[in-house]
Amino acid sequence: MFLTREEEKMLAGEEGRAAQKAMQILVALGKIYGAEKMVKVSSVQVSGVSYKNLGDAGLEFLDELAVDGRARVKTTLNPAGMSLTDWKSQGIGAAFAEKQLKVIDAYRRLGVEISCTCTPYLAGNTPGFGQHIAWGESSAVAYANSVIGARTNREGGPSALAASLTGRTPLYGLHLEENRVPTLAVDVEVPLRSPEDFSAMGYFVGRAATDGVPLFRGVRQAGVEELKTLSAALASSGGVAMYHVEGLTPESKLKPEGHEAIAFTPKELQEARALLDGDGSPDFVAVGCPHCSLSELETLARLLRGKKVSREFWVCCSREVKRRSDDAGYSRWIEASGAKFATDTCMVVAPVEELGYRVVATNSAKACHYLRNAGLRTRFMRLEECVAEATRSS
Amino acid sequence: MKLTGRAIYEGRAEGAALVSASPMSFYGGVNPETGEVVEHGNELKGQSVKGRVLVFPHGKGSTVGSYVLYRLAKNGVAPCAIVNAKCETIVAVGAIISEIPCVDMVDVSKIKPNARVKVDGASVEF
């Protein structure tokens, strides 16, 4: 693998131990995946933040890197296992909170912005078309590649952090145009009426596409909210890191490889919903996976205005979008209903199974997938139905 | 016999081979405190990776597995070397951050359980 003089210096340890370790990781990955050289990145999103997933091992590693490591490009952070400010009202224990705050402190020392969101593209980390970036967080990876047209592989926590500490990533995979062409066509033969329909479709197609690049044909319209939840669903049931929507996403003119096509009809939509929606009366309602956009908070404010929730209701979003919602006046309607903002975190990375809930209602296929893996039961509902469920007298 | 592969993390180590014919998951598959393999259905279940040359085709499972290797090393119960048929991201990153010599692109089926194995850079001798 070809390395520039500057990269050689990092590998030799002349720029400190953390940069050396980071460069070792990137060179090894380059070797494994056949990269000819490194490419400079303009943006990094680091996953691996919740103490629930990192454990003491992850915390020790971050502490060691933070001794002399420093982010070289704009670097933002995935959600944590709790709200960094309101963890007590979420029911999080002090022992967990202490460890989680230590993780955050290590990232802060590394020069990472404590954005704590899975939607960096809604909160100030906004790469442009064609830019090379290194993002973790599978839903954001799919969104960045597909909707923005930036170029990233599906990074794990350490490899994304390594890219941040060196400003580079090995040039392979989705950084190269030849790997961005569709591998599977999906003919959408059912009207998609809500973001939740896109979520269900993503969940279904992710299973069929595994780690391929699907091309959706026949989708007439889709906004940020639809594409955000489609990205998340595709990346949770499968390993999809990029997709195209004909006529809508910026690289959808790339010609498909081969002719494999599947149909997504009312039958498949029904099947997808059945995979996600179980039974039982929800004792917990959570929306915002991926984190809510400002427009979703506006909708929630309208739906919740003048009502009271009768059970725990989490609205997950980034602190940045929450701030905009405060300014717009949405937050007070939401909070007056008794719903709680879960900023910095979400129902997937917080230790929800330890908080005593059993049946979760949510509008996200991705959340259903991970909550089921954690042993909870899920109800898959549209946003309006989630609010109706939360405000129903029990 | 001496096989030459590709060094993922260069180093020298020697130990008895612990061989798994199936892919290994470290997250949830190996106890980070003791080094014991706990993955259901893995033929090494109940054995410790401590000080062994751990031989398996490739890693699988959560990327958090890299941190489990690191934790094993910090606790002094890590394998002394790793030999893979084809190394992937989880094991590669784990070996590098834990400084465990790691070689891949070798025919792992040639290495018999408990054989004395010497790893040096890209070579594996047994």
Contacts between the chains, C-beta under 8 A, distances in Angstrom:
chain1	res1	chain2	res2	distance
A	21	B	96	7.0
A	21	B	97	6.4
A	24	B	9	7.4
A	24	B	96	5.0
A	25	B	92	7.7
A	25	B	93	5.6
A	25	B	96	5.3
A	25	B	97	7.3
A	28	B	8	5.3
A	28	B	9	7.0
A	28	B	92	4.8
A	28	B	93	7.5
A	28	B	96	5.8
A	29	B	89	6.3
A	29	B	92	6.5
A	29	B	93	7.7
A	31	B	6	6.8
A	31	B	8	7.2
A	32	B	8	7.4
A	32	B	87	6.0
A	32	B	88	6.9
A	32	B	89	7.3
A	32	B	92	6.0
A	32	B	104	7.9
A	48	B	63	7.6
A	48	B	64	7.3
A	48	B	67	7.9
A	53	B	62	7.8
A	53	B	64	5.4
A	54	B	64	7.1
A	54	B	67	6.5
A	55	B	32	7.4
A	55	B	64	7.6
A	55	B	67	6.7
A	55	B	71	7.2
A	56	B	71	6.8
A	57	B	32	6.0
A	57	B	67	4.1
A	57	B	68	6.1
A	57	B	70	5.2
A	57	B	71	3.2
A	57	B	74	7.2
A	58	B	64	7.2
A	58	B	67	4.4
A	58	B	70	8.0
A	60	B	70	7.1
A	60	B	71	7.4
A	60	B	74	6.2
A	61	B	67	6.1
A	61	B	70	5.3
A	61	B	97	6.0
A	156	B	63	3.4
A	156	B	66	6.9
A	156	B	89	6.0
A	156	B	90	7.2
A	156	B	93	6.8
A	157	B	63	6.4
A	157	B	64	7.7
A	157	B	66	7.8
A	157	B	67	8.0
A	158	B	63	7.8
A	158	B	66	5.6
A	158	B	67	7.9
A	158	B	93	4.8
A	158	B	97	6.4
A	159	B	89	6.6
A	159	B	93	6.3
